[in-house]
Amino acid sequence: MTRQAKTWLVIGAVFVALLVARGMIGQGLGRVYVKRTDVTVTLPDAVVVNSAAGIGSTTDSSTQAVGASSAPPSSSSPATISWQEWKQVTPLEFIAAQKANPAQTEITLSWSRTIGLWLAAFFTLAIFSFLYADNPLYKIAESLVVGVSAAYWGVIGFWDTLVPKMFGALTPGLVKSLVQPSLVAPERLQQISMVFALILGVMMLWRLLPRGGWISAWPLAFIVGVTAGLKIVSHVESDLMAQAAATMKPLVVSVTDASGSTNMWDSWWASVANVLLVTGVICCLAYFFFSVEHKGVVGGAARVGIWYLMITFGASFGFTVMGRIALLAARVEFLFDDWLWLIDPNHFRGL
Amino acid sequence: MSGGNFNNTNASARPWFERLDRIDRRWIFLLMFLAVSGPILWIGVTGKTLPEAPTLAARAVFQEIDQLPAHSLVLISFDYDPASAGELQPMATSLVRQCAAKNLRMVFIALWPLGNQVAQQTIQDVIGDDYPALKEGDDFVNMGYQAGNEAVMKLLLTDFAKAFPKDSRGEATSNIPMLKDVKMVSDFPLLISVSAGYPGSKEWVQYVISAYNEKMNFVTGCTGVSAPQLYPYFPQQIAGLLGAIKGAAEYESMVNESLAVDGVATAPKYLQAQRRMGPQLVAHLLMVGLIIVGNVIFFARKRRGAA
């Protein structure tokens, strides 16, 4: 056995031992409880019950969606549909319910959600394990993330883009009757534009064929042209004109308070802020102005510009560190709170 | 600092800065884990949080919402997914809470596929649990996710119903009572975006606020990575800005203070951001310490090399 394998074995054994010990102390760890609620809905009169097909149909889209997603209603009037909802509750609620009635079945342990919780903890630790060294657990977690993400994006692309926008525009009746009863009927212009989009899409896929790959250059040109047109206009408006206007500030500012008198302290700092802003813009522009040699006044301004840039990079780094630590803190909080039950910041377990 | 070198047979003969320079990077990871987990355990057990002094940008977010008359329409865009929830969920929760407490009519949209789910979860946690009197369709509505990024924003400029033809329940936009007077995005006096990147706050500024800067205000909360790109827009194009978890903690403390009831403790779910400032403090101190140590090593080596 290699030294690294021995190290992993020791870490794993210690970890499992700690986990077992934690499970035997106090309330234990990592369980999810759910509360059962019986829901019964009376369908409005507008619903026409099709007893032969057993599916309620209506002219109202939302009601139809309810009927379609629920158990088939009976043909008696008024028609009702019932189902059970399972809402996650805190362990404290489970303990209270057990105390009140030990035989109660309304609040129970959810095995599926508990397994989900343990899987989430396992994969969090599997990803963290890369910090020690690359290992098979990390590889499994990484591959799962990639696979699930790819599949999810595929499903989203199909159901949120292709079905409602493309098929919904070209064959609205079919989509409405088969998969999306709440589909809003497309306008004629939308249908025509989707025919155009379909042609461009087919041309794009042409590159997969052995011959005629150049055909995909046309839709690409269309995408580049439209994107450039959109971006140029918006960037000129918001990032050039508006930002240039926002930089043209008075260097001496007079801040008045509610009584109308000048607040010297605020005026001083507002003036300093404006001077720093204007100086920073000019000096950074000087640094990136290469048509003149960086000597004398221009050289001095460029050096000040470098300082401004360095401070900006430092601030960006600080913000990035803050963001990453916030994400790490959220995961550690999940492990300590939801999984290990070491802390109870949300007062879910009455610790 | 190098990684994975355990075989320093002649380590004791090296000067102190070289030994420090060759320390295994995994010790740094362990230190960072302890720096984050220690305060989480302490705050989780004691319930104490650090005091916050709101900055101008965070105060502006609070004031923009606070100054709106009751029943004003607010468009809230959830432009993030669970991967960024650790950073953004606390501010989203507080934003929805302030809007609900002010009795504003909230229209939720999502330009990220999973934004719809986080919006629905936030609605349940805040409105469902604490403001049950608010009625879906009259006081708030979740329009769900719409694919298209900037194209959706451009469409919102001219026709809201075309951009979002139905809500997340499948109800047609034309049948939703609170949206009967909404024709385009400028009918909302305030736009709020909780953004993790593209598409998000920057695109809202570029495609919507540039066109309607006079008619509507825009406030946003963003991740730490994107905050430096958004500060230049404040306050002309972005009226208020919550930069990362620090901005969220400042804003959260303001909302909690404004909605505090004597003798009633603030619900823990409204203290998420302030709880996470403890680990931030210790981890940042560790980072500063490591940077100083790195520089000391650098100058010590340079000095020795010169001598």
Interface residues (C-beta under 8 A of the other chain):
Chain A: S61 S62 A65 L131 Y132 A133 Y152 W153 I156 G157 D160 T161 K165 P181 S182 V184 L230 S234 H235 E237 S238 D239 A242 Q243 A245 A246 T312 A315 S316 F319 T320 V321 M322 G323 R324 I325 A326 L327 L328 A329 A330 R331 V332 E333 F336 D337 L342 I343 D344 P345 N346 H347
Chain B: G4 R26 F29 M32 F33 V36 S37 I40 L41 I43 G44 V45 G47 S84 A85 G86 E87 P113 Y145 Q146 A147 E150 K154 P165 K166 R169 G170 E171 A172 T173 N175 V205 Q206 Y207 I209 S210 A211 N213 T223 G224 V225 A227 P228 P232 Y233 Q236 Q237 G243 A244 I245 K246 P268 K269 L271 R275 R276 P279 Q280 A283 H284 M287
